[in-house]
Amino acid sequence: MIAAKLEDVPLGEVCAGRLARAFEWIAQTDMASLEPGRHDIEGDEIYANIMEVTTALPTEKSFEAHRSYLDIHYVISGEELIGVAPVGECPEEQAYAAADDFGLYGDPADSARVTWVLLKEGELCVTPPADAHKPACTKDAPRQLKKACVKVLVD
């Protein structure tokens, strides 16, 4: 997991290739003007899902995980609490579907294995396939959230 403000991500030190291009796209795009839905950056290799959602309490959500893509969760407006845990320690709730690159998981038995990240406008969290993540959560009351989930194909 990487959690940072966009301007603090040391692109040359941390990432290259598709991941660097995804960060560049975020930095160069007027994110607030994007409509909800899919926005292709480099076809199926890099694309963004723009979402406008109402956050929920962590107890109301499951973890999710992917095998083919990593996610860059970028907050456009509002705030988002994201839980991150090792996917291998989370019990399967819904079998992984390769066609959707998506599986649902429960909380790990050891709650100390969950790292919580509170993202505010302009901040991001990167979750690679090894990280199950519980996005669009709130620490207290539901709020409106506009975010980009940039999907980056991993080799």
C-alpha positions in Angstrom: 0.0 0.0 0.0 1.1 3.5 -0.8 -0.8 6.4 0.9 0.1 10.0 0.2 -0.8 13.4 -1.2 -0.4 13.3 -5.0 2.3 16.0 -5.0 4.3 13.9 -2.5 4.5 10.7 -4.5 8.1 10.4 -5.6 7.4 9.1 -9.1 10.9 8.2 -10.1 11.7 6.4 -6.9 8.5 4.4 -6.4 7.0 3.6 -9.7 7.6 3.3 -13.4 5.8 2.2 -16.5 2.0 2.0 -16.2 1.9 3.2 -12.6 3.9 6.3 -13.4 1.6 7.0 -16.4 -1.5 6.6 -14.2 -0.1 9.1 -11.6 0.8 11.5 -14.5 -2.8 11.3 -15.8 -4.2 12.0 -12.3 -1.9 15.0 -11.9 -2.7 16.5 -15.4 -6.5 15.9 -15.4 -9.2 18.2 -14.2 -10.7 15.5 -12.0 -13.6 17.6 -10.7 -14.9 18.0 -14.3 -15.1 14.2 -15.0 -18.5 12.6 -15.2 -19.1 9.3 -13.4 -18.2 6.2 -15.4 -15.2 4.6 -17.1 -12.5 6.8 -18.7 -9.9 5.0 -20.8 -6.4 6.2 -20.3 -4.6 3.4 -22.1 -7.4 1.0 -23.0 -7.7 -2.0 -20.7 -4.1 -1.4 -19.3 -5.0 1.8 -17.5 -8.4 3.3 -17.0 -10.3 5.2 -14.4 -13.7 4.6 -12.8 -15.1 7.9 -11.6 -17.6 7.4 -8.8 -20.0 9.5 -6.8 -21.1 7.5 -3.8 -22.3 7.8 -0.2 -19.8 6.4 2.2 -20.8 3.8 4.8 -19.6 2.5 8.1 -16.9 -0.1 7.9 -19.2 -2.7 9.5 -21.6 -2.3 6.6 -19.0 -3.2 3.9 -16.8 -6.1 2.8 -13.2 -6.1 1.7 -12.6 -6.6 -2.0 -9.5 -7.7 -3.9 -8.2 -8.0 -7.4 -5.5 -10.2 -9.1 -5.0 -8.5 -12.5 -5.1 -4.8 -11.5 -3.9 -2.6 -8.7 -6.2 0.3 -7.6 -5.2 3.9 -7.1 -8.0 5.4 -4.9 -7.9 9.2 -5.4 -10.3 11.5 -3.6 -11.7 14.3 -5.8 -14.0 15.7 -3.2 -15.2 14.6 0.3 -13.2 12.1 2.4 -12.8 8.4 2.3 -11.7 5.9 5.0 -10.2 2.8 3.4 -9.3 -0.4 5.3 -6.4 -2.4 3.9 -5.5 -6.0 5.0 -3.4 -8.9 3.6 -5.8 -10.7 1.2 -4.5 -14.1 2.4 -5.8 -13.4 5.9 -9.3 -12.4 4.9 -11.9 -15.2 4.6 -13.6 -15.4 1.2 -17.2 -14.2 1.1 -17.7 -14.2 -2.7 -15.4 -16.3 -4.9 -13.0 -14.4 -7.1 -14.4 -14.0 -10.6 -11.6 -13.6 -13.2 -13.9 -12.0 -15.7 -14.6 -9.1 -13.3 -11.2 -9.3 -11.5 -13.1 -9.1 -8.3 -13.7 -11.1 -5.1 -15.3 -10.2 -1.7 -13.7 -11.0 1.6 -14.5 -10.7 5.3 -12.5 -9.1 8.0 -9.3 -10.9 9.1 -9.4 -12.8 12.3 -6.8 -10.4 13.8 -8.3 -6.9 13.6 -4.8 -5.5 14.2 -3.9 -6.6 10.6 -6.2 -3.9 9.2 -4.6 -0.6 8.4 -7.0 2.3 8.1 -6.2 5.3 5.9 -8.3 8.5 5.9 -8.0 10.2 2.6 -9.0 13.8 2.0 -9.3 15.8 -1.3 -6.1 15.4 -3.4 -4.9 12.3 -1.4 -4.6 8.8 -2.7 -4.0 5.2 -1.6 -2.6 2.5 -3.9 -3.7 -1.1 -3.2 -1.9 -3.8 -5.1 -3.3 -7.3 -5.6 -1.8 -8.5 -2.3 -4.0 -6.0 -0.4 -7.7 -6.6 0.2 -9.3 -3.2 0.7 -12.6 -1.8 2.1 -13.2 1.4 0.2 -15.8 4.2 0.6 -16.0 3.9 4.3 -16.6 6.7 6.9 -15.3 7.1 10.4 -18.6 8.4 11.8 -21.5 9.4 9.5 -22.2 8.8 5.8 -20.9 11.5 3.5 -20.9 12.2 -0.2 -17.7 11.2 -1.9 -16.4 11.7 -5.5 -13.4 9.6 -6.2 -11.4 8.1 -9.0 -10.4 4.5 -8.9 -7.7 4.2 -11.4 -7.1 0.6 -12.5 -3.6 -0.3 -13.5 -2.9 -3.7 -15.1 -0.1 -5.6 -13.3 2.2 -8.1 -15.1 
